[in-house]
Structure formats: structure tokens, C-alpha cells
């Protein structure tokens, strides 16, 4: 998966104050790890976010969020989030999407 360079830069900026954050090219895209665990993956047209499975249904109320499916199986601890250039900095960093 290719990734959106501009979106990756925006995520990098948001994670800049997180001392345990690192980046790693994975699966043809770019992953952001916190404490060595993948937390965010930047892809074309959006992000793959690790979320608390107990909060997933609440977070799905955001119209940009959808269930992540890989290999035909739902990934319980992950959400796909449609992000584009019209998404503001505040929306990208909002508590609804940065978990």
C-alpha cells in the first residue's frame, strides 16, 4: 500500500511530542509505532488506527470511521478512518480519532 506523504507529515507533527513514537515502513506503507507497538498506519485516503476494542462501537459513530477488514476478517482493535486534505488539524487531532 502506498501512503499519502502529506497525511504522514500531519500525523508525524501530531506525534512529535510523544517520546516513544517511531516510524517504520511496513506493508508498503508507513506505520507509526508508540512504545514499539503499531498505533497508526498511513495509507492512501486515510489511516488505520489502533483503538480500544471496548470503545470501537462508540468511535464508529464518526462518519469517517469504519471497521477494518483484512483478509476477509474484521480486525477488532482497529478502525479505518477516511482522512483527506479537507480534514482540519483540529479534526485530525481530536480525541475522537487519536486513541
LOGU-96823 format. One record per residue (C-alpha): x, y negated, z; residue in three letters. Coordinates in steps of 0.1 Angstrom, whole numbers, padded with zeros to 4 digits, always signed. Example, Ala and Ser with C-alpha at 12.3 -4.5 7.8 and 13.67 -1.06 7.14 Angstrom:
// LOGU-96823
+0123+0045+0078ALA;+0137+0011+0071SER;
This chain:
// LOGU-96823
+0000+0000+0000UNK;+0014-0034-0009UNK;+0009-0061+0016UNK;-0001-0098+0015UNK;+0031-0117+0022UNK;+0011-0148+0033UNK;-0010-0129+0057UNK;+0020-0111+0071UNK;+0036-0145+0077UNK;+0005-0157+0095UNK;+0005-0125+0117UNK;+0042-0130+0124UNK;+0036-0165+0135UNK;+0008-0153+0159UNK;+0030-0126+0174UNK;+0060-0149+0177UNK;+0056-0154+0214UNK;+0053-0116+0220UNK;+0088-0105+0231UNK;+0081-0068+0224UNK;+0068-0074+0189UNK;+0088-0060+0159UNK;+0081-0054+0122UNK;+0087-0023+0102UNK;+0080-0013+0066UNK;+0057+0017+0067UNK;+0034+0035+0043UNK;+0044+0010+0015UNK;+0032-0019+0036UNK;+0043-0039+0067UNK;+0034-0028+0102UNK;+0037-0049+0134UNK;+0046-0029+0165UNK;+0043-0040+0201UNK;+0064-0021+0225UNK;+0072+0004+0198UNK;+0036+0012+0190UNK;+0019+0002+0158UNK;-0006-0025+0166UNK;-0013-0042+0132UNK;-0007-0032+0096UNK;-0009-0058+0069UNK;-0024-0047+0036UNK;-0039-0063+0005UNK;-0070-0082+0016UNK;-0069-0075+0053UNK;-0055-0060+0084UNK;-0056-0026+0101UNK;-0059-0033+0138UNK;-0054-0010+0168UNK;-0083-0015+0192UNK;-0096+0000+0224UNK;-0120+0027+0213UNK;-0144+0017+0240UNK;-0146-0018+0225UNK;-0148-0008+0189UNK;-0186-0010+0186UNK;-0186-0045+0201UNK;-0158-0056+0177UNK;-0177-0042+0148UNK;-0203-0070+0153UNK;-0179-0092+0135UNK;-0189-0091+0098UNK;-0153-0089+0087UNK;-0146-0057+0107UNK;-0153-0022+0095UNK;-0145+0013+0106UNK;-0111+0025+0094UNK;-0111+0058+0074UNK;-0080+0077+0064UNK;-0081+0110+0046UNK;-0119+0111+0049UNK;-0118+0108+0087UNK;-0127+0079+0109UNK;-0098+0065+0130UNK;-0114+0059+0164UNK;-0088+0034+0177UNK;-0086+0013+0145UNK;-0106-0013+0126UNK;-0101-0027+0091UNK;-0106-0064+0091UNK;-0111-0084+0059UNK;-0089-0115+0060UNK;-0082-0139+0032UNK;-0068-0174+0027UNK;-0101-0190+0038UNK;-0097-0174+0073UNK;-0086-0202+0096UNK;-0058-0199+0121UNK;-0083-0200+0150UNK;-0103-0172+0135UNK;-0072-0151+0129UNK;-0060-0156+0165UNK;-0095-0154+0181UNK;-0099-0129+0209UNK;-0125-0110+0188UNK;-0097-0100+0163UNK;-0064-0099+0182UNK;-0070-0069+0205UNK;
